[in-house]
């Protein structure tokens, strides 16, 4: 009888959403691990206190790594841009957008930029043979958006030399150091380096904002709704303590928000390596 009771208890506890426990969260590797941790810890602390959970940060080196971990059931939550999200959703239906984070202008959208050094005589129109710094293959502002911007200017990535550097801030710094003629990254991050001479020369149309995405195979619907309600309820004073990329407000997110993204011209593949 005690064994039956114990077995029943284990089954009951396993079927209930955990009132307490540990959630694993993966932020986008847009900046250095130290910067990412400082950006997210105040928000995660708020969720921990509000929901009675512990949230561990699982830092990955690339968007591909985050997607692989998500599919493998190793993540509960991830911070994803629109390209990584739609890529994940194609093969993992349980990926559920929770909230989208607003940009500094208060909008739930953002843009990607093509940058050079201020005062550079480089003409981006029809540009060939130049060096271009990119973030990552599955970064929205990487091969996808930078290639699109160059096409509008009568150029292409293939007619130039491009290399992936990983983080958005490293793209900006590589252009500042003169190691690359141009670079592609999130516009808001480019503006952070304007004081070092970074100049935005072209900008994409607005794209769906970066979102917190939940793994519906690991988190029950009730927990996902708790997360959404907690983030929507955060006061402006509280949000001001969060990182400068995520403090400007949130909106409830849904998969339909990405329908426009799915209609944009997509490369047939995203090269895993640069061409030089």
DAJO-V169229 format. One line per field, one symbol per residue. ss: DSSP state (2 for helix, 1 for strand, 0 for the rest). Layout:
ss=???
//
This chain:
ss=022222222222222000000111110000002222222222222222222001111000002222222220000011110222222222200011111110000000110111111000000000000011110000022222222222220000000011110002222222220000011111222222022201111110001100111110000022222222222220022220000000000111002222222220000000000000
//
